[in-house]
Amino acid sequence: IRIVYEDQTFRWIDIMAPDKEELSSLATTYHIHPALVSDCLAPEHLPKFENAEGAFFLILRILDEKARLA
């Protein structure tokens, strides 16, 4: 977990290959809905951007040839 950028109104947090505990901790800290946390843990989930109760939530994916195809 790495804070890429932060000012008084914005914080960009970069997370690569998080486990469930790391995401649950961030969800609690930043009041992120559990459904969004579940989306992060699904390797086949499509990229997405949501405004979730005042926080922007973004999932980006890279090509993973080992991921199961839907």
N, C-alpha and C positions, 0 to 999 in steps of 0.2 A: 504494500500500500504506500503510495507516494503522493504527496500534495504537489501538483505541478504548478499551480498558480493560486494565489489567495490575496484578496483585498477585503475591504470592510463589508462588501455585499455579495461576494462571489468566491467560491472555493472549487477548484477543479481537482478531483481525486482520481488518480490512475491506479487501477487494480488489475493485475494480470494473474490469471489462474487462481482465483480465490477459492477457499474451501467454504463450507457452509457456516462454520463458526465465525470466520472473518466477515462474511456478508451479514450474518445475523447481528454482529456487533455494530457494524456500520448502519444497519437498518434501525437499530435501537437509537444510536447516537443521532441520526439525521431524520428520524421519524418516517422511514420508508416503508411502504406497505409490503407485507410478506409476499404478496403475489409477484411484485417486481423482483424480489430476491429470488424467488423460484425461477423466474424467467432467466436470470443470470446463470443459474446452474444447469440450464438445459442447453447442451452444446448445439442442438439443431435449431434453437430459437432464432428467428430472423432478427437482424438489427432493428432497433427501434429508438424513438425519441418521444418522451412524454413529459408534460408538465404535471407533476404529481404533488398536488397540494403546496404549491409555491417553490418546489425544488424541481429542477430539470433533471431528467433521468435519461441516460443514453447508453445503449448497448451497441458496441461495434464488434464485428467478427472478422477474423482473417481466415483464409483457406486452411482447413485442417483435413488433410487427406486421410487421416485415421478416423475421423468422425463418421458415425453411421449415417447413411443417407436415408431420408424420409421416404 
